[in-house]
Amino acid sequence: MVHQANAPGWWQKYGDVLPSWFETYIGLEQAASVIRTYEPALVPGLLQTEDYARAVIQLRHLQASACDVERRIAFRMARQEFLTQPSAPDLWVALDESALRRPLGSGAVQRAQLQHLIEMAQRPNVTLQVVPYHVGGPAAVGGPFTILRFSEPGIADIVYLEHLASALYLDKERDTVGYLAIMDSLCIEAESPDVSINLLRRMIEDLPCNP
């Protein structure tokens, strides 16, 4: 699995804008059969529209040139393509309500992003659950994390924790069991997929008409 994660892939051509620690994650992401992620602040990269991604990247990389920003956006859009392939993994997202209501970009950008989430949530391999404000406990214990599960027997789950300038990969059961429990608790307390889609629709209706 380590060899596969570090083998050259399509993302190598974006090496000028990708840190090595994230290239490893992309390899693992491509090999996973199930991806479960919790995001308290932003829409996950796999579900971002181009304009939303641009707003996020410009916010995070304040000194980046326009060319660098566009390269990062192109990579993010290319990264999403594997979700629509026949062998696509199951993506299960617990997304905090605050990430959906936080203004990022214009009203038009927010509206398009919410509509994109609705469309993606209706794909057979994508499950989206909104974690509402009133859910405390698990939603307040920490930052974003992703759990990668693999179909190969004997391969342990990997918990991925990303920081501004590095990332942490956890694969020991003593480390991952806590994150699995938190994710399960979040998904139990979050809105159901159908209710989450309806909530997204109401959010679109609540946005001001003027972009």
C-alpha distance (Angstrom), angle and dihedral (degrees) to the residues before:
residue distance angle dihedral
M1 . . .
V2 3.81 . .
H3 3.80 89.3 .
Q4 3.80 91.3 50.2
A5 3.81 92.4 47.2
N6 3.78 91.7 53.0
A7 3.81 97.3 40.1
P8 3.81 116.1 112.3
G9 3.79 111.7 -87.2
W10 3.79 140.4 169.7
W11 3.80 89.7 -79.2
Q12 3.82 91.6 65.0
K13 3.82 89.7 86.9
Y14 3.81 87.9 64.2
G15 3.79 92.1 54.2
D16 3.79 91.0 118.0
V17 3.82 90.6 68.6
L18 3.81 100.5 29.7
P19 3.80 123.7 83.5
S20 3.81 114.1 -135.9
W21 3.80 92.9 -115.7
F22 3.81 90.2 59.5
E23 3.80 94.0 46.5
T24 3.81 86.9 61.4
Y25 3.79 90.1 53.4
I26 3.81 92.6 50.9
G27 3.79 89.8 54.1
L28 3.80 90.6 51.7
E29 3.80 92.0 44.4
Q30 3.80 90.7 54.1
A31 3.81 90.5 51.1
A32 3.82 97.1 46.1
S33 3.81 123.0 105.8
V34 3.82 94.0 -160.9
I35 3.80 128.3 27.2
R36 3.80 117.2 -168.9
T37 3.78 117.6 -177.6
Y38 3.78 138.2 175.4
E39 3.79 118.9 -157.5
P40 3.82 121.2 -178.3
A41 3.81 100.0 175.9
L42 3.82 113.6 26.4
V43 3.78 140.8 23.5
P44 3.83 106.1 -93.4
G45 3.79 115.6 -100.5
L46 3.81 92.3 -115.1
L47 3.81 89.7 62.0
Q48 3.80 101.7 38.7
T49 3.79 124.1 117.3
E50 3.79 118.1 -132.1
D51 3.80 94.3 -104.2
Y52 3.80 93.4 45.6
A53 3.81 89.5 48.9
R54 3.79 89.3 51.4
A55 3.81 91.2 54.2
V56 3.82 91.3 48.5
I57 3.80 94.8 46.8
Q58 3.79 93.6 47.0
L59 3.80 89.2 50.9
R60 3.79 94.0 49.0
H61 3.82 98.4 39.5
L62 3.78 102.8 43.4
Q63 3.81 94.9 166.7
A64 3.80 96.7 45.4
S65 3.79 119.2 120.6
A66 3.80 120.6 -120.2
C67 3.80 89.4 -106.6
D68 3.81 91.7 51.4
V69 3.81 91.0 50.0
E70 3.80 91.9 51.6
R71 3.81 91.3 48.4
R72 3.81 90.0 53.8
I73 3.79 91.0 48.6
A74 3.81 91.4 49.5
F75 3.79 90.1 51.9
R76 3.80 92.3 49.5
M77 3.78 92.2 50.7
A78 3.82 91.7 47.3
R79 3.79 90.0 48.9
Q80 3.80 90.8 58.8
E81 3.79 94.5 56.5
F82 3.80 94.8 83.4
L83 3.82 90.0 66.5
T84 3.81 89.7 71.4
Q85 3.82 96.6 47.3
P86 3.84 121.6 106.6
S87 3.82 90.2 -111.9
A88 3.80 93.9 46.6
P89 3.81 117.5 146.6
D90 3.78 123.5 -119.4
L91 3.80 110.0 -96.1
W92 3.81 116.4 -155.8
V93 3.80 114.8 -176.4
A94 3.80 129.0 -172.0
L95 3.80 103.6 -165.5
D96 3.79 121.6 -172.3
E97 3.80 115.6 -126.9
S98 3.80 90.1 -127.6
A99 3.83 90.1 62.7
L100 3.80 88.8 57.5
R101 3.77 96.6 46.7
R102 3.81 97.6 42.3
P103 3.83 108.6 107.6
L104 3.80 110.2 -117.6
G105 3.77 118.3 162.7
S106 3.78 123.2 -17.5
G107 3.77 126.6 -34.7
A108 3.81 88.5 -100.0
V109 3.82 90.2 54.7
Q110 3.80 91.4 50.2
R111 3.79 92.6 46.9
A112 3.81 92.7 49.8
Q113 3.80 90.8 47.6
L114 3.79 93.2 52.1
Q115 3.81 90.9 47.6
H116 3.80 90.1 49.9
L117 3.81 90.1 52.8
I118 3.80 89.8 52.9
E119 3.79 91.1 51.4
M120 3.80 94.1 46.4
A121 3.82 92.5 45.6
Q122 3.81 88.7 60.6
R123 3.80 92.9 58.6
P124 3.83 112.6 106.9
N125 3.81 93.3 -122.4
V126 3.82 97.4 45.9
T127 3.81 125.3 80.0
L128 3.79 118.0 -176.4
Q129 3.79 123.2 -172.7
V130 3.79 123.4 179.9
V131 3.80 115.0 -140.7
P132 3.82 103.0 -145.6
Y133 3.78 126.1 -141.6
H134 3.78 93.6 -105.6
V135 3.81 92.8 62.6
G136 3.78 107.4 96.5
G137 3.77 127.4 167.6
P138 3.83 108.8 50.9
A139 3.80 93.9 28.7
A140 3.79 91.5 57.7
V141 3.79 101.2 46.3
G142 3.79 99.6 89.4
G143 3.76 151.0 -45.2
P144 3.80 133.6 -52.6
F145 3.78 122.1 -53.0
T146 3.79 138.9 172.8
I147 3.79 129.3 -147.1
L148 3.80 117.0 -154.1
R149 3.80 119.2 -160.7
F150 3.80 124.5 -170.2
S151 3.79 131.3 -152.5
E152 3.80 93.8 -140.8
P153 3.82 110.9 101.0
G154 3.77 115.9 -112.4
I155 3.81 95.0 22.4
A156 3.80 110.2 124.9
D157 3.79 124.2 -136.3
I158 3.79 114.4 -96.5
V159 3.79 123.3 -143.3
Y160 3.80 113.1 -153.1
L161 3.80 120.4 -156.2
E162 3.79 116.4 -175.5
H163 3.79 125.4 -158.2
L164 3.79 130.3 -178.1
A165 3.79 95.0 -91.3
S166 3.81 105.1 12.6
A167 3.78 145.1 17.0
L168 3.79 138.4 -134.8
Y169 3.80 125.2 -139.3
L170 3.82 117.5 -159.8
D171 3.81 121.0 -169.1
K172 3.81 104.4 153.0
E173 3.79 113.7 105.3
R174 3.78 91.8 -130.9
D175 3.82 88.0 60.2
T176 3.81 101.2 38.0
V177 3.81 100.5 44.1
G178 3.81 92.4 74.7
Y179 3.81 92.9 52.7
L180 3.80 91.5 47.7
A181 3.81 89.8 52.9
I182 3.81 91.7 49.0
M183 3.80 92.0 48.6
D184 3.81 91.7 49.6
S185 3.80 90.5 49.1
L186 3.81 91.9 48.6
C187 3.80 92.3 51.4
I188 3.80 91.8 48.2
E189 3.81 92.9 51.5
A190 3.82 96.6 38.2
E191 3.77 123.4 91.6
S192 3.79 115.4 -85.5
P193 3.82 117.2 -100.3
D194 3.82 92.3 -103.0
V195 3.79 93.7 47.5
S196 3.81 89.3 46.1
I197 3.81 91.4 56.0
N198 3.80 90.5 50.0
L199 3.80 89.4 49.6
L200 3.80 90.0 53.1
R201 3.80 90.0 51.6
R202 3.81 90.9 52.1
M203 3.80 90.1 49.6
I204 3.80 89.5 55.3
E205 3.81 90.2 50.8
D206 3.83 90.2 50.3
L207 3.80 93.9 54.5
P208 3.83 114.8 101.7
C209 3.79 114.7 -100.6
N210 3.80 91.2 -129.9
P211 3.83 108.2 81.9
